[in-house]
Amino acid sequence: MQLTAKASLNHALLISICTPQFKGDEATESLAELARLVTTLGFKVVGTQSQKQSSTQKVNVLGEGKLIEIARLTGNKGEVEDDSEGEYSLDDMPLSEIPSEDLPFACADVVVFDCDLTPSQLRNVENQLGVEVFDRTGIIIEIFSRHARTKTAKLQVEIARLNYVAPRLRETSCGDRERQMGKGAGETTLELNRRKVRDQLADLKRELVNVQDEMQGRRTQRSDLFCVALIGYTNAGKSSMMRAITGSDVVGENKLFATLDTTVRALYPTTQPRILVSDTVGFIKKLPHDLVASFHSTLAEAHDASLLLYVVDASDPSFRTQLEVVHEVLGEVGVEESKKLLVLNKSDKLSIEQQQALMTEFPDAMMTSALNPNDVSKLHQYIVEVSQQEMIEDEIIVPYTTKGIIGEIRSTMSVTKEEYEYDHVKLTVRANAIDLEKLKKRMLSS
C-alpha cells in the first residue's frame, strides 16, 4: 500500500475534523501544514472542508450532510446519494498558505484527512466517495519513504510503513473477496499476506539492529570529540545552517523532510581538537509514533551531543508551537540535560522591528541567517567558546627522544604555549580530560 501521485490523482481536497480538543488556530495551522505535506508529494491542493465533531472515532468520520457535500466535490463516484441541487464551494475553510487555483467544479480526486483514520474508517469513506482517501499518517510515511536515501533510513521507514499497512490488510482483502475462489481462498490469501508482512518486519528489524550497532560503534569512536546536533522542525533551515558552518555540500531544499539521514561533518574553519556537527531528521506535529520509534537510533545523535542547536524558522508565525513539538519528541528519546541554544534562523525574512521584538522575547537566543556570513561566523565562534568551556589546561613535557607524540598533540588538542628546553619541549595545552588522561598513559608506557 503506497501512495502515488498519478496523472489521474492530482487534485487533493483536505478535510479538517474539529473537535473540542482540536479547533481554532490549532486546526487552521495543522491544515495548512497538511497542505504543504500533500504538495511535497506532488498533489495540487484545490480546496478544504471542515466539520465539527465530538471526536474522530465515528464509523464514517463525517456526518451524512458533509459526506454528500464532499461527494459532489469529488464527482459523485461512490455510494453517497445526492438529491440536492445546490452548489458547494471547495473553499469551506480558506487558508492563505494553501495554493489557490481556478479549477472546474468537482475536480478533487483525492481526499486527505488531517487526522488518523482506522482501517474501517478509511474503507467506509472510500466506499461512500468512490475516490482515494488518505489520512495524515499515511501521507507522512509516504514522504519519509520517498526521501530516505541511506540504508538506515530506508530500513526505519519501511518498518514504520509495514506497521501502518499491517492492520489495513483485512480491509484491502475484503473488497477483493468476490473475485476470490470462495470464502476459504480469501481467508487463506489474507493469512498469507499477514504472514508475509510479519516475516518482512522480523527480517527488517534484525537488519536494523545490525545497522544500529554499527552506528553506535561510530558514535563511540567520536565520543571523545565535542559534538553539536542541529535539531528542529522540518524545513526550519537546518541543512542550510549545516552547510554554512561546516562548508559541506549537505543538500538543503525548501520542502518538508528533505533530510532524513543523519549527516556528520567537522566544523569549518576547523578547530583543534575537531568539533563535529550532525544534522538530524526534522520533526512535525503529530509525527506518527512508529516513525518516532523507528528513528530513535537516528535521534541518538542528539542524545549524545554536547550542544543542541534548536533551529527555528523565525519568519514562521507558528514557530513557537513547532518548538513545543521539538521539546516533546526530544523528551520521548530522553534528551533533557544537554546544553541548548535557540537559533532564530531565516532572519533575512524579518524586518528590523520584528528581529528586535523576538530578541526581547528570547533574550538568550541567537538571531541568524544561514545566508549571512557574519551570522555564520558568530555562530561558529559561539560553538568554539562552548567547546572550550569543557576543556582543561595542562602542561605536557615531551622529551625529544619521544616519537610521534607532538604530532598527535597538535592534531587532537589546542596548543596555547610552547617552551623549548635542552632535552624536552614543554607544551601548554587545552583539551578534554579524557584525551589528556589517554595521552599521559601512552607517554608513561612509551
C-alpha positions in Angstrom: 0.0 0.0 0.0 1.8 3.1 -1.2 0.6 6.5 -2.4 1.4 7.6 -6.0 0.9 11.0 -7.5 -0.5 9.7 -10.7 -1.8 11.8 -13.6 -5.3 10.7 -12.6 -4.8 11.5 -8.9 -3.6 15.1 -8.9 -6.1 17.3 -7.1 -6.5 16.9 -3.4 -9.3 18.1 -1.1 -8.3 18.5 2.5 -10.6 17.6 5.4 -10.3 19.0 8.9 -12.2 17.4 11.8 -12.6 20.0 14.5 -13.2 18.5 18.0 -13.4 20.2 21.4 -9.7 19.3 21.9 -8.6 20.3 18.4 -10.1 23.6 17.0 -9.5 27.2 16.2 -6.0 28.4 15.3 -4.5 24.9 16.0 -6.8 23.3 13.5 -6.1 26.0 10.9 -2.3 25.8 11.3 -2.4 22.0 11.1 -4.5 22.0 7.9 -2.1 24.5 6.4 0.8 22.2 7.3 -1.1 19.2 5.8 -1.3 21.2 2.6 2.5 21.6 2.5 2.8 17.8 3.1 0.4 16.9 0.3 2.2 19.4 -2.0 5.5 17.8 -1.2 4.1 14.5 -2.7 3.2 16.3 -5.9 -0.5 16.8 -5.4 -2.3 20.1 -6.0 -4.5 21.3 -3.2 -7.7 22.6 -4.7 -9.8 23.2 -1.6 -10.6 22.4 2.1 -13.6 21.3 4.1 -14.1 21.2 7.8 -16.7 19.7 10.2 -17.2 19.9 13.9 -17.4 16.5 15.6 -17.3 15.3 19.2 -14.5 13.0 18.2 -12.7 11.4 15.2 -13.8 7.9 16.2 -17.2 7.7 14.3 -17.5 5.0 11.7 -17.8 7.4 8.7 -15.8 10.2 10.5 -18.1 12.7 8.7 -21.8 13.4 9.0 -24.2 12.5 6.2 -24.7 16.0 5.0 -20.9 16.7 4.8 -20.4 13.4 3.0 -22.9 14.4 0.4 -21.2 17.8 0.0 -17.8 16.2 -0.4 -19.2 13.6 -2.8 -20.3 16.4 -5.1 -16.8 17.9 -5.0 -15.3 14.6 -6.0 -17.8 13.8 -8.8 -20.4 11.6 -7.1 -18.4 8.5 -7.8 -19.3 6.5 -4.7 -22.3 5.2 -2.8 -23.5 8.5 -1.4 -26.9 9.5 -2.9 -27.1 13.2 -3.6 -30.6 14.5 -4.3 -29.8 18.2 -3.8 -29.4 20.8 -6.5 -27.3 23.3 -4.7 -23.7 24.1 -5.4 -20.9 23.7 -2.9 -17.6 25.5 -2.6 -14.2 23.9 -2.4 -13.0 26.6 0.0 -15.0 25.8 3.1 -12.0 26.9 5.2 -9.9 29.3 3.2 -6.2 29.3 4.1 -3.7 31.8 2.7 -0.9 29.2 2.9 -2.8 26.8 0.5 -2.2 27.4 -3.2 -5.4 28.6 -4.8 -6.4 27.6 -8.3 -9.4 28.4 -10.5 -10.3 24.8 -11.3 -13.5 23.4 -12.6 -16.3 22.2 -10.3 -16.0 18.7 -8.9 -12.2 18.4 -9.7 -11.0 16.8 -6.5 -9.9 13.2 -7.0 -8.0 12.6 -3.7 -9.4 13.3 -0.2 -6.9 13.7 2.7 -7.9 13.9 6.3 -5.9 15.9 8.8 -6.2 13.2 11.4 -5.6 9.5 11.7 -8.2 7.1 10.5 -8.8 3.5 11.4 -8.7 0.9 8.6 -12.5 0.6 8.8 -13.0 4.4 8.6 -10.7 4.6 5.5 -12.7 1.9 3.8 -16.1 3.3 4.7 -15.3 6.8 3.4 -13.7 5.4 0.2 -16.8 3.4 -0.5 -19.0 6.5 0.2 -17.0 8.8 -2.0 -15.5 6.5 -4.6 -12.1 8.2 -4.6 -8.8 7.6 -2.9 -8.8 8.6 0.8 -5.7 9.1 2.9 -5.0 10.1 6.5 -2.2 12.3 7.8 0.0 9.4 9.0 -0.2 7.7 5.5 0.9 11.0 3.9 3.9 11.5 6.3 5.0 7.9 5.9 5.0 8.1 2.1 7.1 11.3 2.2 9.6 9.6 4.5 9.6 6.6 2.1 10.4 8.8 -0.9 13.1 10.9 0.8 15.1 8.1 2.6 18.5 7.7 1.0 20.8 5.7 3.3 20.3 2.0 4.3 19.5 3.0 7.8 16.7 5.5 6.9 15.2 3.1 4.4 15.0 0.3 7.0 13.5 2.6 9.5 10.9 4.0 7.1 10.0 0.5 5.8 9.4 -0.8 9.3 7.0 2.2 10.0 5.3 1.7 6.7 4.6 -2.0 7.3 3.4 -1.3 10.8 0.9 1.1 9.2 -0.1 -1.3 6.4 -0.5 -4.4 8.5 -3.8 -3.6 10.2 -5.2 -2.5 6.9 -4.7 -5.8 5.1 -8.1 -7.1 6.1 -9.8 -4.0 4.8 -7.9 -4.3 1.5 -8.7 -8.0 1.1 -12.4 -7.7 1.9 -13.0 -5.7 -1.3 -11.5 -8.4 -3.4 -13.3 -11.4 -1.9 -16.0 -11.6 -4.6 -13.2 -12.2 -7.1 -11.6 -14.9 -4.9 -12.4 -18.6 -5.4 -14.8 -18.8 -2.4 -14.6 -17.7 1.2 -11.8 -20.1 2.2 -9.5 -18.9 -0.5 -10.0 -15.3 0.5 -9.2 -16.1 4.1 -6.1 -18.1 3.1 -4.9 -15.1 1.0 -5.4 -12.8 3.9 -3.5 -15.0 6.2 -0.6 -15.4 3.7 -0.4 -11.6 3.4 -0.3 -11.2 7.1 2.4 -13.8 7.5 4.4 -12.2 4.7 4.2 -8.8 6.5 5.2 -10.4 9.8 8.2 -12.1 8.2 9.2 -8.9 6.4 9.1 -6.9 9.7 11.1 -9.5 11.5 13.8 -9.5 8.8 13.9 -5.7 8.7 14.2 -5.4 12.5 17.1 -7.8 12.6 18.8 -5.9 9.8 18.2 -2.6 11.6 19.7 -3.9 14.8 22.9 -4.7 13.0 23.0 -1.3 11.3 22.2 0.4 14.6 25.1 -1.5 16.3 27.4 -0.1 13.5 26.0 3.4 14.1 26.6 3.1 17.9 30.2 2.0 17.2 30.8 5.1 15.1 29.3 7.3 17.8 31.6 5.6 20.4 34.6 6.4 18.3 33.5 10.0 18.2 32.7 10.2 21.9 35.9 12.0 22.8 35.1 14.8 20.5 32.8 17.8 21.1 29.6 17.2 19.1 26.9 19.6 18.1 23.5 18.5 16.9 21.2 20.6 14.8 17.6 19.8 15.7 14.3 21.4 14.9 11.1 21.3 12.9 11.1 20.2 9.3 12.0 22.9 6.9 13.5 25.2 9.6 16.7 25.6 7.6 18.9 23.0 9.5 20.6 21.7 6.4 21.3 25.2 5.1 22.8 26.0 8.5 24.8 22.7 8.4 26.2 23.6 5.0 27.1 27.1 6.2 29.0 26.2 9.4 30.8 23.1 8.0 31.5 24.2 4.5 30.0 20.9 3.3 27.7 20.0 0.4 24.7 18.9 2.5 21.6 19.1 0.4 19.1 21.7 1.6 15.7 22.1 -0.1 12.7 24.2 0.6 10.4 21.2 1.2 9.3 19.2 4.2 11.6 16.3 5.3 14.2 17.0 2.7 16.7 15.5 5.2 16.0 12.1 6.8 19.5 10.7 7.2 21.9 11.9 9.9 24.9 13.7 8.4 28.0 14.3 10.5 30.7 16.9 9.4 33.5 18.8 11.1 33.0 22.4 12.0 34.7 24.7 9.4 37.1 26.5 9.7 38.5 23.5 11.5 39.5 23.6 15.1 41.9 21.6 17.3 40.5 19.4 18.6 37.9 18.9 15.9 34.3 19.8 16.6 31.7 17.6 14.9 28.2 18.8 13.7 25.3 16.5 13.0 22.1 17.3 11.1 19.2 15.3 12.3 15.7 14.4 10.9 13.2 17.2 11.2 10.1 17.0 13.5 6.5 17.7 12.7 3.3 17.9 14.7 1.5 14.6 15.2 4.6 12.7 13.9 3.4 9.0 13.8 4.6 7.1 16.8 6.0 4.3 14.6 8.3 6.8 12.9 9.5 8.3 16.3 10.3 4.7 17.4 12.0 3.8 14.1 14.1 6.9 14.1 15.1 6.5 17.7 18.7 5.5 16.7 19.0 8.5 14.4 17.9 10.8 17.2 20.5 9.3 19.4 22.9 11.8 17.8 21.0 14.5 19.7 21.1 12.3 22.8 24.9 12.0 22.7 25.6 15.7 21.7 27.4 18.1 23.9 25.5 21.0 22.5 22.0 21.2 20.9 21.2 24.0 18.5 17.4 24.4 18.3 17.0 25.8 14.8 13.6 27.5 14.1 12.3 29.4 11.2 11.8 32.8 12.9 9.8 34.0 9.9 7.1 31.4 10.5 4.4 32.8 12.9 3.8 29.2 14.2 7.4 28.5 15.2 6.6 28.7 19.0 4.2 25.8 18.6 6.8 24.0 16.5 9.3 24.4 19.3 6.9 22.7 21.7 6.8 19.7 19.3 10.6 19.5 19.2 10.6 19.5 23.1 8.0 16.7 23.1 9.9 14.5 20.7 13.2 15.0 22.4 11.5 14.2 25.7 10.5 10.8 24.2 14.1 9.9 23.4 15.4 11.2 26.7 17.3 14.3 25.6 16.9 16.7 28.6 20.2 17.8 30.2 22.3 18.8 27.2 23.3 22.4 26.8 20.9 24.2 24.3 20.9 27.3 22.2 17.8 28.6 20.4 18.8 29.7 16.9 16.3 32.1 15.3 17.0 31.3 11.7 15.9 33.0 8.5 16.3 36.5 10.0 16.8 37.8 6.4 13.0 37.4 6.0 12.3 39.6 9.1 12.2 43.4 9.5 14.5 45.1 12.0 11.5 45.7 14.2 10.5 42.0 14.1 14.0 40.9 14.9 14.2 43.3 17.9 10.8 42.1 19.2 12.0 38.4 19.0 15.2 39.2 20.8 13.3 40.9 23.6 11.1 37.8 23.8 14.0 35.4 23.6 17.0 37.2 25.1 19.2 34.1 25.3 18.6 33.1 21.6 20.8 33.9 18.6 19.4 35.7 15.6 20.9 34.3 12.4 20.5 33.7 8.7 22.4 30.9 7.1 22.9 33.2 4.1 24.7 35.9 6.2 28.5 35.2 6.6 28.7 37.4 9.7 25.9 35.4 11.4 27.5 32.1 10.4 30.8 33.4 11.9 29.1 34.5 15.1 27.5 31.0 15.5 30.9 29.3 14.7 32.5 31.4 17.5 29.8 30.6 20.0 30.2 26.8 19.3 34.0 27.1 19.8 33.6 29.0 23.0 31.2 26.4 24.4 33.5 23.6 23.5 36.4 25.4 25.2 34.4 25.5 28.5 34.6 21.7 28.7 38.4 21.7 28.3 41.0 21.9 31.0 44.5 23.4 30.7 47.6 21.3 31.5 51.3 21.2 30.8 52.9 18.3 28.9 56.6 17.6 29.0 57.7 15.8 25.8 61.3 14.5 25.6 62.9 15.0 22.2 63.5 11.3 22.1 59.7 10.5 22.1 58.4 10.0 18.6 55.0 10.9 17.2 53.6 12.4 20.4 53.9 16.1 19.4 52.1 15.5 16.1 49.3 13.7 18.0 49.0 16.6 20.4 48.8 19.2 17.7 46.1 17.2 15.9 43.9 16.5 18.9 44.5 19.4 21.3 44.8 23.1 21.3 48.4 24.2 22.0 48.5 27.6 23.6 52.2 27.8 24.5 55.5 26.1 23.6 58.8 26.3 25.5 61.8 24.5 24.2 64.3 23.3 26.8 67.6 21.4 26.4 66.2 17.9 26.3 62.4 18.4 26.0 59.6 20.7 24.9 57.0 21.9 27.4 53.6 22.4 25.8 50.7 24.2 27.4 47.6 22.6 26.0 43.8 22.8 26.3 41.9 19.5 25.9 39.2 17.4 27.4 40.1 15.3 30.5 39.7 12.0 28.7 42.2 12.9 25.9 44.7 14.2 28.4 44.5 11.0 30.5 45.0 8.8 27.4 48.0 10.9 26.4 49.7 10.7 29.8 49.1 6.9 29.9 50.7 6.5 26.5 53.7 8.6 27.4 54.2 6.5 30.6 54.2 3.3 28.6 56.5 4.5 25.8 
